């Protein structure tokens, strides 16, 4: 793998060839958090929905409506994503004797995604 494209295999924060003749530092990956997020396809869908339009703030009730699945399933997976630190609780409100929770992707995740989009949109410069 590494020998074919000039990239060195790397782990968290390792240096590798970036394909442009330079060296780039990789973004550290928390593999346990990544595994938790992708342990169920519904969790990936929740993360994708929360990431739409530069990041959205939604409750499990709103997510279950968008995903067209039972609220109990949505609550379970949202709770697991929050427990893994992959989404943040940003506010709560009282609704008919219950507390509705609202979540979003962590700010750092949204910032990294925005930077990736901006880099992809930049025109390539001849060296």
Secondary structure, DSSP 8 states (H G I E B T S, - for coil): -HHHHT-----TT-EEE-SSSSEEE-----HHHHHHHTSSHHHHHHHHHHHGGG---EEHHHHHHHHTS-HHHHHHHHHHHHHTTSEEEEEEEEETTEEEEEEEE-HHHHHHHHHHHHHHHS-----
